[in-house]
Amino acid sequence: MHVAVKLVNILRNKYMAALTGFVILMLFIDHNDIFVQLDRRRQLNELLASKRFYEQQIAQTKKNLSDLQNNSAALERYAREKYLLKKDNEDVFVVTPAKPQKK
């Protein structure tokens, strides 16, 4: 009972009532409430991870491009792997993994 009386006395103070109302308004009622802020933080983290991934992909692509422009062996290897090109005196066999049969 004594604790409830203290709580009522604190809330009767106009400054505490205004502060309590402001906190409730900012945390739960406002259109930028705490839940929206947490969701935006999660989206930001996802976008930053995506940005890091694409920056790594760009760096790898630039390295591959540099290799293809400066190294004829790399260009030949790329042509053989991607476009199945071959020399005149050789045969190319493409082996694909077998698909599992349905039972």
Secondary structure, 3 states (H helix, E strand, C coil): CHHHHHHHHHHHCHHHHHHHHHHHHHHHHCCCCHHHHHHHHHHHHHHHHHHHHHHHHHHHHHHHHHHHHHCHHHHHHHHHHHHCCCCCCCCCCCCCCCCCCCC
